[in-house]
Amino acid sequence: MSTRTPAHGSERYLDFTNAQGLCFRMQVEDDPHDACAFTVRVTPLQGHREPDASQPAFSQHALLSALTSRERDVALLIAEGFTNDQIALRLCISLSTVKSHIQNIFAKAHVPNRTALVALLHEAAR
């Protein structure tokens, strides 16, 4: 699985594979007129398949499929290096909501902290 998430603009995307082995691209585009608005597009990638048994049992695509869409947003921002305050501002949610999402992500990913989460996301992206 490959991932590329530049910090700004319409070029932020994440390629992932679902449980059936189909590849998709999730792309986030900011609204230039509203700082709290963005669009998430998921499009299929034709002709791509994830390698089979050589994959670790718990890889990034398994993590992403276990998360809600908002948890995915938070996880991707954590991977980009955003702080909790920055995530709250970026997603227009409260700081306590960000913290709740992060705790849910940690539980689903079976990691103790954001450093381990980022390591998991980056390792699975190779």
TORPATI-817548 format. One record per residue: x, y, z of N, C-alpha, C in turn. Coordinates in steps of 0.1 Angstrom, whole numbers, padded with zeros to 4 digits, always signed. Layout:
BEGIN
XYZXYZXYZ/...
***
This chain:
BEGIN
+0008-0012+0000+0000+0000+0000+0009+0012+0000/+0005+0022-0008+0013+0034-0008+0004+0045-0003/+0011+0055+0003+0004+0067+0008+0012+0079+0005/+0005+0090+0002+0011+0103+0000+0002+0113+0005/+0006+0121+0014-0003+0131+0020+0004+0144+0022/+0006+0152+0011+0011+0165+0012+0003+0174+0022/+0009+0184+0027+0003+0192+0038-0009+0201+0033/-0008+0205+0020-0018+0215+0016-0023+0212+0002/-0035+0217-0001-0040+0217-0015-0048+0204-0018/-0051+0203-0031-0059+0192-0035-0051+0180-0038/-0038+0180-0036-0030+0168-0038-0029+0159-0027/-0037+0160-0016-0036+0151-0005-0045+0139-0008/-0038+0127-0008-0046+0115-0010-0039+0103-0003/-0047+0093-0002-0043+0080+0004-0048+0069-0004/-0039+0060-0009-0043+0049-0016-0045+0037-0006/-0056+0030-0007-0058+0019+0002-0065+0007-0005/-0064-0004+0001-0070-0016-0004-0081-0022+0005/-0093-0025+0000-0103-0030+0009-0101-0045+0011/-0110-0051+0019-0109-0065+0023-0109-0075+0011/-0116-0070+0000-0116-0079-0012-0104-0077-0021/-0095-0069-0017-0083-0067-0026-0084-0056-0036/-0095-0048-0036-0097-0037-0046-0090-0025-0040/-0083-0017-0049-0076-0005-0045-0085+0007-0048/-0084+0017-0039-0091+0029-0040-0082+0040-0036/-0085+0052-0040-0078+0065-0036-0088+0073-0029/-0084+0077-0017-0092+0087-0009-0085+0100-0010/-0092+0110-0016-0086+0123-0018-0093+0134-0010/-0086+0143-0003-0092+0154+0004-0089+0167-0003/-0100+0175-0006-0098+0188-0012-0104+0198-0003/-0097+0209+0000-0102+0220+0008-0110+0229+0000/-0120+0234+0006-0129+0244+0000-0122+0258+0001/-0119+0264-0011-0112+0277-0010-0120+0288-0004/-0133+0287-0003-0142+0297+0002-0146+0295+0016/-0144+0284+0022-0148+0281+0036-0137+0273+0043/-0130+0278+0053-0119+0272+0059-0123+0259+0066/-0136+0258+0070-0140+0246+0077-0147+0235+0068/-0146+0237+0055-0153+0228+0046-0142+0221+0037/-0145+0208+0034-0136+0201+0025-0145+0190+0019/-0139+0184+0009-0146+0173+0001-0137+0161+0002/-0143+0149+0005-0135+0137+0004-0141+0129-0007/-0132+0125-0016-0136+0116-0028-0129+0103-0026/-0136+0092-0029-0130+0079-0029-0133+0074-0043/-0122+0071-0050-0123+0066-0064-0116+0052-0065/-0121+0043-0073-0114+0031-0075-0102+0033-0084/-0092+0025-0081-0079+0025-0090-0080+0012-0098/-0080+0013-0111-0081+0002-0119-0068-0006-0120/-0069-0019-0121-0057-0027-0123-0047-0028-0112/-0050-0023-0100-0041-0025-0089-0047-0035-0079/-0038-0043-0074-0042-0053-0064-0031-0053-0053/-0035-0055-0041-0026-0056-0030-0019-0069-0030/-0006-0070-0026+0001-0083-0025-0007-0092-0015/-0006-0105-0016-0014-0113-0008-0008-0117+0005/-0004-0129+0007+0000-0135+0021+0012-0128+0027/+0020-0120+0019+0032-0114+0024+0028-0102+0033/+0016-0097+0032+0011-0086+0040+0010-0090+0055/+0013-0080+0064+0011-0083+0078-0004-0084+0081/-0008-0091+0091-0022-0093+0094-0029-0080+0097/-0023-0071+0104-0029-0058+0107-0022-0047+0100/-0027-0044+0088-0020-0034+0080-0029-0021+0079/-0024-0011+0072-0031+0002+0072-0045+0001+0066/-0047-0007+0056-0060-0008+0050-0070-0014+0060/-0065-0024+0068-0074-0029+0078-0077-0019+0089/-0068-0011+0092-0070+0000+0102-0080+0010+0096/-0078+0014+0084-0087+0024+0078-0101+0019+0077/-0103+0006+0073-0116+0001+0072-0123+0000+0085/-0115-0001+0096-0121-0002+0110-0125+0011+0115/-0120+0022+0110-0123+0036+0115-0135+0042+0108/-0142+0051+0116-0152+0059+0110-0146+0069+0101/-0154+0076+0092-0148+0086+0083-0141+0097+0091/-0147+0101+0102-0141+0112+0110-0128+0108+0117/-0128+0095+0121-0116+0089+0127-0105+0089+0117/-0108+0085+0104-0099+0085+0093-0093+0099+0091/-0102+0109+0091-0097+0123+0090-0087+0126+0101/-0090+0123+0113-0081+0126+0125-0068+0118+0123/-0069+0105+0120-0057+0097+0118-0048+0103+0108/-0053+0107+0096-0045+0112+0086-0038+0126+0090/-0046+0134+0097-0040+0146+0102-0029+0144+0113/-0031+0134+0121-0020+0130+0131-0008+0125+0123/-0010+0117+0112+0001+0113+0104+0009+0124+0097/+0002+0135+0095+0008+0147+0089+0015+0156+0099/+0013+0152+0112+0020+0160+0122+0012+0171+0129/-0001+0171+0127-0010+0181+0133-0011+0178+0148/-0012+0189+0156-0015+0188+0170-0030+0186+0172/-0034+0183+0184-0048+0181+0187-0055+0195+0185/-0049+0206+0189-0056+0219+0187-0057+0222+0172/-0047+0219+0164-0047+0221+0150-0058+0212+0143/-0059+0200+0148-0069+0191+0142-0083+0196+0145/-0085+0201+0158-0098+0207+0161-0102+0219+0153/-0092+0227+0150-0095+0239+0142-0097+0235+0127/-0089+0226+0123-0090+0221+0109-0104+0214+0106/-0108+0206+0115-0121+0199+0113-0133+0205+0119/-0131+0217+0125-0142+0225+0131-0149+0216+0142/-0142+0210+0151-0147+0202+0161-0140+0206+0174/-0146+0203+0186-0140+0206+0199-0128+0198+0201/-0119+0203+0210-0107+0196+0214-0111+0183+0221/-0121+0183+0229-0125+0170+0236-0130+0160+0226/-0136+0164+0215-0141+0155+0205-0128+0149+0198/-0118+0157+0195-0106+0152+0189-0100+0142+0198/-0099+0145+0211-0093+0135+0221-0101+0122+0221/-0114+0123+0220-0123+0111+0220-0120+0103+0207/-0119+0109+0196-0116+0102+0183-0102+0096+0184/-0092+0103+0190-0079+0097+0191-0079+0085+0200/-0086+0085+0211-0087+0073+0220-0093+0061+0212/-0104+0064+0205-0110+0054+0197-0101+0048+0186/-0093+0057+0180-0083+0052+0170-0073+0043+0176/-0068+0048+0188-0058+0040+0195-0063+0026+0198/-0075+0025+0203-0082+0012+0207-0083+0003+0195/-0088+0009+0184-0090+0001+0171-0077-0003+0165/-0066+0005+0166-0053+0002+0160-0044-0006+0170/-0049-0008+0182-0041-0015+0192-0027-0008+0194/-0027+0005+0195-0015+0012+0198-0017+0021+0210/-0005+0023+0218-0007+0031+0230-0006+0046+0229/-0001+0051+0217+0001+0065+0216+0002+0069+0201/+0002+0083+0199+0002+0087+0185+0015+0084+0178/+0026+0083+0185+0039+0079+0178+0038+0065+0173/+0032+0056+0180+0030+0042+0175+0020+0042+0164/+0010+0050+0164+0000+0051+0153+0007+0056+0141/+0014+0067+0142+0021+0072+0130+0031+0061+0124/+0038+0055+0133+0047+0044+0129+0040+0033+0121/+0028+0029+0127+0020+0019+0120+0015+0024+0106/+0011+0036+0105+0006+0041+0093+0017+0042+0082/+0029+0047+0087+0040+0048+0077+0046+0035+0074/+0047+0025+0083+0052+0012+0080+0043+0005+0070/+0030+0006+0072+0020-0001+0063+0020+0006+0049/+0024+0019+0048+0024+0026+0036+0036+0022+0026/+0046+0015+0032+0057+0012+0023+0054+0001+0013/
***
